[in-house]
Amino acid sequence: MTYYIDKDWLKNNGLISNGKTPPYNPKLIDRAKQLRKEMTKAECKLLTTI
């Protein structure tokens, strides 16, 4: 899937996309990694059954 989004709009909103991935905020990467490492028991069970 290719995403066609105005690069200026992305830049103004602090987002990044290479055209192959959905736009994302690079400031949230560290927080997302931390949350994945510190899953609750319920989250862990859900993700292992999927």
PyMOL Python script that loads the backbone (N, CA, C, O; Angstrom):
from pymol import cmd

cmd.read_pdbstr("""\
ATOM      1  N   MET A   1       0.840  -1.172   0.000  1.00  0.00           N
ATOM      2  CA  MET A   1       0.000   0.000   0.000  1.00  0.00           C
ATOM      3  C   MET A   1       0.890   1.242   0.000  1.00  0.00           C
ATOM      4  O   MET A   1       1.845   1.319   0.772  1.00  0.00           O
ATOM      5  N   THR A   2       0.592   2.178  -0.832  1.00  0.00           N
ATOM      6  CA  THR A   2       1.354   3.425  -0.914  1.00  0.00           C
ATOM      7  C   THR A   2       0.488   4.570  -0.411  1.00  0.00           C
ATOM      8  O   THR A   2      -0.697   4.655  -0.733  1.00  0.00           O
ATOM      9  N   TYR A   3       1.089   5.444   0.376  1.00  0.00           N
ATOM     10  CA  TYR A   3       0.384   6.585   0.936  1.00  0.00           C
ATOM     11  C   TYR A   3       0.791   7.853   0.194  1.00  0.00           C
ATOM     12  O   TYR A   3       1.977   8.162   0.086  1.00  0.00           O
ATOM     13  N   TYR A   4      -0.188   8.576  -0.310  1.00  0.00           N
ATOM     14  CA  TYR A   4       0.065   9.841  -0.991  1.00  0.00           C
ATOM     15  C   TYR A   4      -0.418  10.972  -0.105  1.00  0.00           C
ATOM     16  O   TYR A   4      -1.610  11.272  -0.047  1.00  0.00           O
ATOM     17  N   ILE A   5       0.528  11.596   0.587  1.00  0.00           N
ATOM     18  CA  ILE A   5       0.201  12.675   1.513  1.00  0.00           C
ATOM     19  C   ILE A   5       1.149  13.834   1.236  1.00  0.00           C
ATOM     20  O   ILE A   5       2.321  13.635   0.915  1.00  0.00           O
ATOM     21  N   ASP A   6       0.635  15.017   1.361  1.00  0.00           N
ATOM     22  CA  ASP A   6       1.418  16.230   1.141  1.00  0.00           C
ATOM     23  C   ASP A   6       2.577  16.293   2.136  1.00  0.00           C
ATOM     24  O   ASP A   6       2.360  16.317   3.348  1.00  0.00           O
ATOM     25  N   LYS A   7       3.802  16.319   1.624  1.00  0.00           N
ATOM     26  CA  LYS A   7       4.990  16.323   2.484  1.00  0.00           C
ATOM     27  C   LYS A   7       5.060  17.556   3.363  1.00  0.00           C
ATOM     28  O   LYS A   7       5.532  17.475   4.497  1.00  0.00           O
ATOM     29  N   ASP A   8       4.601  18.698   2.865  1.00  0.00           N
ATOM     30  CA  ASP A   8       4.604  19.914   3.682  1.00  0.00           C
ATOM     31  C   ASP A   8       3.652  19.775   4.862  1.00  0.00           C
ATOM     32  O   ASP A   8       3.961  20.216   5.968  1.00  0.00           O
ATOM     33  N   TRP A   9       2.486  19.159   4.626  1.00  0.00           N
ATOM     34  CA  TRP A   9       1.521  18.953   5.699  1.00  0.00           C
ATOM     35  C   TRP A   9       2.119  18.046   6.772  1.00  0.00           C
ATOM     36  O   TRP A   9       1.971  18.305   7.966  1.00  0.00           O
ATOM     37  N   LEU A  10       2.793  16.984   6.340  1.00  0.00           N
ATOM     38  CA  LEU A  10       3.429  16.077   7.292  1.00  0.00           C
ATOM     39  C   LEU A  10       4.459  16.813   8.134  1.00  0.00           C
ATOM     40  O   LEU A  10       4.479  16.691   9.359  1.00  0.00           O
ATOM     41  N   LYS A  11       5.311  17.574   7.466  1.00  0.00           N
ATOM     42  CA  LYS A  11       6.376  18.302   8.155  1.00  0.00           C
ATOM     43  C   LYS A  11       5.790  19.304   9.156  1.00  0.00           C
ATOM     44  O   LYS A  11       6.281  19.421  10.279  1.00  0.00           O
ATOM     45  N   ASN A  12       4.752  20.015   8.752  1.00  0.00           N
ATOM     46  CA  ASN A  12       4.130  21.006   9.638  1.00  0.00           C
ATOM     47  C   ASN A  12       3.482  20.362  10.860  1.00  0.00           C
ATOM     48  O   ASN A  12       3.346  21.001  11.903  1.00  0.00           O
ATOM     49  N   ASN A  13       3.079  19.091  10.729  1.00  0.00           N
ATOM     50  CA  ASN A  13       2.432  18.394  11.828  1.00  0.00           C
ATOM     51  C   ASN A  13       3.386  17.461  12.575  1.00  0.00           C
ATOM     52  O   ASN A  13       2.951  16.684  13.425  1.00  0.00           O
ATOM     53  N   GLY A  14       4.688  17.532  12.262  1.00  0.00           N
ATOM     54  CA  GLY A  14       5.695  16.753  12.964  1.00  0.00           C
ATOM     55  C   GLY A  14       5.651  15.269  12.662  1.00  0.00           C
ATOM     56  O   GLY A  14       6.056  14.455  13.492  1.00  0.00           O
ATOM     57  N   LEU A  15       5.160  14.903  11.477  1.00  0.00           N
ATOM     58  CA  LEU A  15       5.028  13.498  11.121  1.00  0.00           C
ATOM     59  C   LEU A  15       6.041  13.102  10.061  1.00  0.00           C
ATOM     60  O   LEU A  15       6.565  13.945   9.334  1.00  0.00           O
ATOM     61  N   ILE A  16       6.309  11.793   9.985  1.00  0.00           N
ATOM     62  CA  ILE A  16       7.247  11.253   9.005  1.00  0.00           C
ATOM     63  C   ILE A  16       6.564  10.121   8.248  1.00  0.00           C
ATOM     64  O   ILE A  16       5.819   9.337   8.836  1.00  0.00           O
ATOM     65  N   SER A  17       6.815  10.037   6.956  1.00  0.00           N
ATOM     66  CA  SER A  17       6.354   8.906   6.150  1.00  0.00           C
ATOM     67  C   SER A  17       7.255   8.811   4.934  1.00  0.00           C
ATOM     68  O   SER A  17       7.603   9.822   4.324  1.00  0.00           O
ATOM     69  N   ASN A  18       7.634   7.577   4.584  1.00  0.00           N
ATOM     70  CA  ASN A  18       8.457   7.396   3.393  1.00  0.00           C
ATOM     71  C   ASN A  18       7.604   7.036   2.180  1.00  0.00           C
ATOM     72  O   ASN A  18       8.141   6.739   1.113  1.00  0.00           O
ATOM     73  N   GLY A  19       6.299   7.059   2.331  1.00  0.00           N
ATOM     74  CA  GLY A  19       5.389   6.716   1.253  1.00  0.00           C
ATOM     75  C   GLY A  19       4.958   5.264   1.299  1.00  0.00           C
ATOM     76  O   GLY A  19       3.965   4.890   0.675  1.00  0.00           O
ATOM     77  N   LYS A  20       5.696   4.442   2.032  1.00  0.00           N
ATOM     78  CA  LYS A  20       5.350   3.021   2.151  1.00  0.00           C
ATOM     79  C   LYS A  20       4.765   2.694   3.520  1.00  0.00           C
ATOM     80  O   LYS A  20       4.140   1.648   3.697  1.00  0.00           O
ATOM     81  N   THR A  21       4.963   3.576   4.476  1.00  0.00           N
ATOM     82  CA  THR A  21       4.427   3.371   5.811  1.00  0.00           C
ATOM     83  C   THR A  21       3.430   4.477   6.128  1.00  0.00           C
ATOM     84  O   THR A  21       3.518   5.569   5.567  1.00  0.00           O
ATOM     85  N   PRO A  22       2.490   4.207   7.016  1.00  0.00           N
ATOM     86  CA  PRO A  22       1.578   5.279   7.424  1.00  0.00           C
ATOM     87  C   PRO A  22       2.362   6.377   8.137  1.00  0.00           C
ATOM     88  O   PRO A  22       3.390   6.090   8.750  1.00  0.00           O
ATOM     89  N   PRO A  23       1.910   7.603   8.075  1.00  0.00           N
ATOM     90  CA  PRO A  23       2.600   8.691   8.771  1.00  0.00           C
ATOM     91  C   PRO A  23       2.642   8.442  10.279  1.00  0.00           C
ATOM     92  O   PRO A  23       1.672   7.953  10.858  1.00  0.00           O
ATOM     93  N   TYR A  24       3.759   8.777  10.907  1.00  0.00           N
ATOM     94  CA  TYR A  24       3.891   8.597  12.341  1.00  0.00           C
ATOM     95  C   TYR A  24       4.707   9.730  12.934  1.00  0.00           C
ATOM     96  O   TYR A  24       5.451  10.421  12.239  1.00  0.00           O
ATOM     97  N   ASN A  25       4.546   9.901  14.240  1.00  0.00           N
ATOM     98  CA  ASN A  25       5.270  10.925  14.979  1.00  0.00           C
ATOM     99  C   ASN A  25       6.511  10.280  15.587  1.00  0.00           C
ATOM    100  O   ASN A  25       6.375   9.423  16.460  1.00  0.00           O
ATOM    101  N   PRO A  26       7.720  10.659  15.159  1.00  0.00           N
ATOM    102  CA  PRO A  26       8.940  10.030  15.672  1.00  0.00           C
ATOM    103  C   PRO A  26       9.151  10.239  17.168  1.00  0.00           C
ATOM    104  O   PRO A  26       9.894   9.481  17.791  1.00  0.00           O
ATOM    105  N   LYS A  27       8.519  11.245  17.754  1.00  0.00           N
ATOM    106  CA  LYS A  27       8.666  11.486  19.186  1.00  0.00           C
ATOM    107  C   LYS A  27       8.006  10.379  20.013  1.00  0.00           C
ATOM    108  O   LYS A  27       8.310  10.229  21.197  1.00  0.00           O
ATOM    109  N   LEU A  28       7.111   9.608  19.402  1.00  0.00           N
ATOM    110  CA  LEU A  28       6.388   8.578  20.137  1.00  0.00           C
ATOM    111  C   LEU A  28       7.051   7.209  20.087  1.00  0.00           C
ATOM    112  O   LEU A  28       6.585   6.282  20.750  1.00  0.00           O
ATOM    113  N   ILE A  29       8.119   7.059  19.324  1.00  0.00           N
ATOM    114  CA  ILE A  29       8.762   5.759  19.153  1.00  0.00           C
ATOM    115  C   ILE A  29       9.298   5.222  20.474  1.00  0.00           C
ATOM    116  O   ILE A  29       9.049   4.062  20.805  1.00  0.00           O
ATOM    117  N   ASP A  30      10.025   6.032  21.233  1.00  0.00           N
ATOM    118  CA  ASP A  30      10.589   5.572  22.500  1.00  0.00           C
ATOM    119  C   ASP A  30       9.490   5.166  23.479  1.00  0.00           C
ATOM    120  O   ASP A  30       9.621   4.164  24.181  1.00  0.00           O
ATOM    121  N   ARG A  31       8.414   5.937  23.524  1.00  0.00           N
ATOM    122  CA  ARG A  31       7.295   5.615  24.423  1.00  0.00           C
ATOM    123  C   ARG A  31       6.628   4.308  23.997  1.00  0.00           C
ATOM    124  O   ARG A  31       6.267   3.497  24.851  1.00  0.00           O
ATOM    125  N   ALA A  32       6.462   4.094  22.709  1.00  0.00           N
ATOM    126  CA  ALA A  32       5.848   2.858  22.216  1.00  0.00           C
ATOM    127  C   ALA A  32       6.709   1.649  22.573  1.00  0.00           C
ATOM    128  O   ALA A  32       6.182   0.610  22.970  1.00  0.00           O
ATOM    129  N   LYS A  33       8.019   1.776  22.437  1.00  0.00           N
ATOM    130  CA  LYS A  33       8.920   0.678  22.802  1.00  0.00           C
ATOM    131  C   LYS A  33       8.806   0.365  24.290  1.00  0.00           C
ATOM    132  O   LYS A  33       8.764  -0.800  24.687  1.00  0.00           O
ATOM    133  N   GLN A  34       8.757   1.406  25.100  1.00  0.00           N
ATOM    134  CA  GLN A  34       8.644   1.228  26.545  1.00  0.00           C
ATOM    135  C   GLN A  34       7.341   0.517  26.900  1.00  0.00           C
ATOM    136  O   GLN A  34       7.335  -0.390  27.733  1.00  0.00           O
ATOM    137  N   LEU A  35       6.249   0.921  26.279  1.00  0.00           N
ATOM    138  CA  LEU A  35       4.962   0.305  26.576  1.00  0.00           C
ATOM    139  C   LEU A  35       4.926  -1.164  26.148  1.00  0.00           C
ATOM    140  O   LEU A  35       4.313  -1.985  26.830  1.00  0.00           O
ATOM    141  N   ARG A  36       5.572  -1.505  25.034  1.00  0.00           N
ATOM    142  CA  ARG A  36       5.615  -2.897  24.594  1.00  0.00           C
ATOM    143  C   ARG A  36       6.410  -3.762  25.563  1.00  0.00           C
ATOM    144  O   ARG A  36       6.075  -4.926  25.780  1.00  0.00           O
ATOM    145  N   LYS A  37       7.466  -3.193  26.146  1.00  0.00           N
ATOM    146  CA  LYS A  37       8.288  -3.948  27.087  1.00  0.00           C
ATOM    147  C   LYS A  37       7.591  -4.120  28.440  1.00  0.00           C
ATOM    148  O   LYS A  37       7.843  -5.096  29.147  1.00  0.00           O
ATOM    149  N   GLU A  38       6.726  -3.188  28.795  1.00  0.00           N
ATOM    150  CA  GLU A  38       6.073  -3.189  30.099  1.00  0.00           C
ATOM    151  C   GLU A  38       4.584  -3.511  29.980  1.00  0.00           C
ATOM    152  O   GLU A  38       3.745  -2.795  30.528  1.00  0.00           O
ATOM    153  N   MET A  39       4.256  -4.591  29.263  1.00  0.00           N
ATOM    154  CA  MET A  39       2.864  -4.961  29.069  1.00  0.00           C
ATOM    155  C   MET A  39       2.241  -5.462  30.368  1.00  0.00           C
ATOM    156  O   MET A  39       2.923  -6.030  31.221  1.00  0.00           O
ATOM    157  N   THR A  40       0.940  -5.242  30.500  1.00  0.00           N
ATOM    158  CA  THR A  40       0.213  -5.822  31.617  1.00  0.00           C
ATOM    159  C   THR A  40      -0.024  -7.295  31.307  1.00  0.00           C
ATOM    160  O   THR A  40       0.182  -7.733  30.175  1.00  0.00           O
ATOM    161  N   LYS A  41      -0.453  -8.056  32.300  1.00  0.00           N
ATOM    162  CA  LYS A  41      -0.728  -9.473  32.090  1.00  0.00           C
ATOM    163  C   LYS A  41      -1.809  -9.667  31.031  1.00  0.00           C
ATOM    164  O   LYS A  41      -1.719 -10.570  30.198  1.00  0.00           O
ATOM    165  N   ALA A  42      -2.828  -8.816  31.069  1.00  0.00           N
ATOM    166  CA  ALA A  42      -3.925  -8.923  30.104  1.00  0.00           C
ATOM    167  C   ALA A  42      -3.433  -8.649  28.682  1.00  0.00           C
ATOM    168  O   ALA A  42      -3.805  -9.360  27.748  1.00  0.00           O
ATOM    169  N   GLU A  43      -2.601  -7.626  28.515  1.00  0.00           N
ATOM    170  CA  GLU A  43      -2.059  -7.317  27.191  1.00  0.00           C
ATOM    171  C   GLU A  43      -1.188  -8.453  26.676  1.00  0.00           C
ATOM    172  O   GLU A  43      -1.263  -8.820  25.503  1.00  0.00           O
ATOM    173  N   CYS A  44      -0.376  -8.998  27.543  1.00  0.00           N
ATOM    174  CA  CYS A  44       0.511 -10.090  27.165  1.00  0.00           C
ATOM    175  C   CYS A  44      -0.300 -11.305  26.712  1.00  0.00           C
ATOM    176  O   CYS A  44       0.006 -11.921  25.690  1.00  0.00           O
ATOM    177  N   LYS A  45      -1.327 -11.640  27.476  1.00  0.00           N
ATOM    178  CA  LYS A  45      -2.179 -12.778  27.129  1.00  0.00           C
ATOM    179  C   LYS A  45      -2.878 -12.542  25.802  1.00  0.00           C
ATOM    180  O   LYS A  45      -2.954 -13.447  24.970  1.00  0.00           O
ATOM    181  N   LEU A  46      -3.386 -11.344  25.595  1.00  0.00           N
ATOM    182  CA  LEU A  46      -4.066 -11.017  24.346  1.00  0.00           C
ATOM    183  C   LEU A  46      -3.134 -11.144  23.149  1.00  0.00           C
ATOM    184  O   LEU A  46      -3.494 -11.743  22.136  1.00  0.00           O
ATOM    185  N   LEU A  47      -1.943 -10.584  23.269  1.00  0.00           N
ATOM    186  CA  LEU A  47      -1.001 -10.601  22.151  1.00  0.00           C
ATOM    187  C   LEU A  47      -0.440 -11.988  21.871  1.00  0.00           C
ATOM    188  O   LEU A  47      -0.081 -12.283  20.731  1.00  0.00           O
ATOM    189  N   THR A  48      -0.356 -12.839  22.877  1.00  0.00           N
ATOM    190  CA  THR A  48       0.157 -14.187  22.633  1.00  0.00           C
ATOM    191  C   THR A  48      -0.911 -15.094  22.026  1.00  0.00           C
ATOM    192  O   THR A  48      -0.581 -16.100  21.399  1.00  0.00           O
ATOM    193  N   THR A  49      -2.176 -14.754  22.203  1.00  0.00           N
ATOM    194  CA  THR A  49      -3.245 -15.587  21.621  1.00  0.00           C
ATOM    195  C   THR A  49      -3.597 -15.151  20.216  1.00  0.00           C
ATOM    196  O   THR A  49      -4.260 -15.891  19.489  1.00  0.00           O
ATOM    197  N   ILE A  50      -3.176 -13.989  19.824  1.00  0.00           N
ATOM    198  CA  ILE A  50      -3.499 -13.501  18.467  1.00  0.00           C
ATOM    199  C   ILE A  50      -2.544 -14.114  17.458  1.00  0.00           C
ATOM    200  O   ILE A  50      -2.645 -13.834  16.263  1.00  0.00           O
TER     201      ILE A  50
END
""", "prot")
cmd.dss("prot")
cmd.show_as("cartoon", "prot")
cmd.util.cbc("prot")
cmd.orient("prot")
